[in-house]
């Protein structure tokens, strides 16, 4: 079956959206414009840095628009003049007004990193991992004016493996989402997709992460602390404090353990290498960490370098 070439305006900002943009181009669709957020200061030098989607679009020779607000009437008029068949969105980062949602005849279609109606919101991948889920996925939906409540078009699930963290799942789900978006647009053009309203009674929410979401709560179970670390890695990152200094925790695993107060270092292991720290139930074997103003290193090297011994304590902090 030949594919109908659609006139598309793509709205996306973060890395998650880049595979979707490339997939639409490679599928032969006409990209009228790529809309992304304005460049923002980044790094210690606070240099203006383009969002990943802008960099990707320029590399493909695609026209880029960076409105400060997509609800501005001048931008809405500009989109109206383009007459797109579809607005395709992925990890865009602005609320899209109804005036834009009503423009394309084949819909404003969003790629969302969860199995809706679960994990509506800005951080669905991270929150699913933090909650201990073993499965997540991607949903394409027909957008409406409220947050992630539009009709479901297609969905595809993916397991969350024990070795996964937010970073690895972002990569996997972005690729799945790209394929699903192309499949969705093919189905809409052919009239073969039926819109399915979400069951609001099953909805859960995934608010944006704050820095303190990465604070390891030693009084939690080891499994909960492990899920928290995985869910905030690589950004904003998991951390604890030791002797008043922040320690970033890159990798850990839960193990069974008896005894020890929460936050207490129980032992330093050589095989497998790491430090074992007591939690409210069980313990974490921390394998990789990063002290303040230092490079990432194995946790046992850090402990030996600081001449630590069992009984040393991480501070118990309140978020």
N, C-alpha and C positions, 0 to 999 in steps of 0.2 A: 504494500500500500504506500503510495507516495505521500509525503508529508506536506501539509499546507504551510507555506512560509507566512509567519505572522509578523505584524508590525508591533514591536515591543519597546516599552520604556521600562528599564530595569532600575530598581531602587535598592541599593545595598551599600554597606560601609565596611563591615568587619571581614576578617579572613574567612569566616564561615560562608560568606556570600560569593567568594571568588569562583569556586567550582561551578556554581549555578550560572554565573555570568558566562563562563567559558562554554558550558554545555549548551546554552541557548545559541551562542554564536556558531558552535560546531554543528548544531542541528540545522543550520541554514536559515535561521530567523533573522529578520531585519531589525537591527538595533538602532532605534531612532535616537535614543539618548541614554546615558548611564548617569543616574542621579545619586549623589553621595554627599556625605557630610563635609562641611568646610575643613580645610587643613587646620591642625591644632598643634600648639607647642608641645614638645616632647623631649624627654631626656634632661640631663643636667644643664645643657646649654639652652633649653627651652626653644629649640629651633622648630619652625613650622614644618610639620610632617604630614604628608598626604595620607589619607586612609588607604588601606590595602586595595579596595575596589578601584579607587582612582588610578593607582599605580598599574593595576592589571588592565584597566580599560585603555589607558594611554599606550601600553605595550601592544595592544591589539589595534590601535588606531581608531578607537571608538570615541564619539563625542561625549564629553563629560560636562555635567552641570552640578554646581555646588551651592544651591540656595541655602540661606541661613534658616529659613522656615518654608516648608513646602505648602503651608496654608496661605502664603502671601498671594494676593489676587493676581499680581503680575506673573507669578509662576504658574498658577492655575490656568491663566489665559494662554501661556506658552504651551502647556501640555494639551490644552484643548485644540490649539492650532496644529499640533503634531498628529492628532487623530489616531492614537494607538489602538490596536485590537486588544492588547493586554497590558496591564501593569503587573510586572513580576517583581516581588519583593523578597529579600532575604537579609536578615540582620541589618536593617536599615538604621533604626535608632531615632526616628521621629514619628509622631502621631500623624497619620495621613487623614486629611479632612474628607468629609463626605463628598464635597465637590469634585475631588480627584477620584474617589472610589466609584463614582457614578459614570465616569467618562468611558471606560473601555467596554465594548459589547461582550467580550469573552471573559471579563472579570478582572478585578484586582486579586491576584493570586499570591499568597504568602507561603514561604517555606519555613516551617516551625520545627525546632529541634526537640520535639517530644511526641508522644502518642496522645493527642488531645482527646478529651478535655483535661487530661492530667498535665500538670506543670505549665499552666498558662503564665506568661510573664517573661522577664528579661533574662533569666538565668536557668532555663529548663534543664540543660545538660548537667550543670554543676549541682543543682538542687536534687536531681534524681540520684546522682552518685552519693551525695551527702545523706540522702534518706535510706541508702542501702539497697536501692533497686538493683535487680539483676538483669533487667531488660528495659530498653527505652526504644526510641525510634524517631521517625520524621513524619510529619503530616503536612500535606498541602491543603490549604483552606481558601475559601472565597471570603475575602476580608469584609468585615463590617466596621462600624464606627467605634466599637468597644474592643478591649484588649483580648485578642486571641479567642474570640467567641464565634467567629464566622463558621459557616457550614464546612464540614469535612469533605474533601474531594477524594484524595487517596492517602494511604498511610502504609508505612513499611517499618517493621520492627527490627531491632538489632540487640544482641546480648551485650551486657556490660560484664566484661571478664575481670577476674580478680586483679590482673596486672594493669587494667585500664585506669586512667585518671581523666580529668576534664580535658586535658590537652589531646590525648589519644582519641577520646570519643568525639571531640570537635572535628578532628580530621576524618574519622570514619563517617560520621553523620553528615558532614558537608558533602562528601562524595555521594552518599545515598540520596541526599536531598537534591543534588543536581540531576541525577537520573530520574528521580520522582517528578521533578518540575517539568522536564521535557515530556515525560509520559503523561503528565496531567494536561499540558497544553495540547498534545496530540489528541487526547480524549475529548477535551472541550471543543476543539475544532471539528472533530468528527461527530459530536453530539452523543458520545457514548458514556459520559460520566454523569452519575446522579448525585446531586448535592444532598448531604446527610446532616441535618441539624445536630449540634452537640447536645449531649445530656448534661445539663448544668449541675445536676445533683451529684455527678461524678467528678466535678472539677476540683483540682488542687492548684496551688499557686506557687510561682517561682520568682520571688522578688530579686532584684539586682543584688549582687554581693557587695558587702562592705568589708573593709580591711579586717574588722574584728571577727568576721565569719571564719577567718583563718586561725584564730586563737585556739590552740589545742586545750581542750577541757580535760584535765587529767582525771577528774572525778567521773567522767563519762565511762561507759564500757570501752574496752579496747576496740571492739568492732566499730562503735560509733566514732571514736577518735580516728581510726583508720579511714573510715568513709569520709570524714571531714577533710583529712589531709588529701585524699585522692580528689575530692570534689573541688578544692581550691587550688590545685596544682595544674598548670604553672602560675596562674593568676587568680586572686591576688597573692596567693601563697600561704602555706601553713607556717605557724611560728609558735615558739614558746620562749620563756625567759629563764635564764640561768645566771645566778649571781648578778642580777640587774641588767643583763645584756640580752638582746634579742637573738634568738637562734632560729633560722629558717629551716624547716624540716621538708626535705624533698621526697623522701621515700621511707616507708615503714610497713610493717605487717603485724597483725594481731597474733598473739600466742597465748596459750594457757599458762597461768601462773598463780601461785598461791603466796599470799603474804606481801608485805610492803605497803606503805602508805601511798596514796595517789601522788605521782610526780617523783617518787623515789627511784633512783637508779639501782636496779637489783644486781646487775652483772654486766661485764664487758665480754662479749663473745668474739672468738676468732673464727669459728666455723659454725654456721654462717656468720660473717662479720657484722657487728653492730652493738648497740647498747640496748639493754632491756630495761624499760621504765614501767613501773606499776601504774595501773589505771584503777578506776572504781571497781571494775570487774575484769580480770585478766591483765595483760600487759602488752605493750608495744615494743617490738624490736625495731628500733630506728636504724636504718642502714646508711642513709645519706643525709647530710645537713650542711648548713652554711652559716658560720658565725658572722657577726657584724663586721663589715669592712674586710671580709676574707672571701676566698674562693670556696666553691663546693668541695666537700671531702667526705670520705667515709666516716661514719659516726665513731667507730672504734679508734680511728686515728686521732680524731678530735679529743676523745676522752683520754687517750694515753698522752697526747701532747700537752694536755692540761693537768696531767697527773691525778686524774680523778679515780675514785674508788667507789665500790658499792656503798650506798648510804647517802651519796650526794643527792641533792634535791633540785628539781625544777620548781619554780614558783607556781603557786596556785593563784591564778588571776581571775577576776570577774570581768566578763565582757562589758 
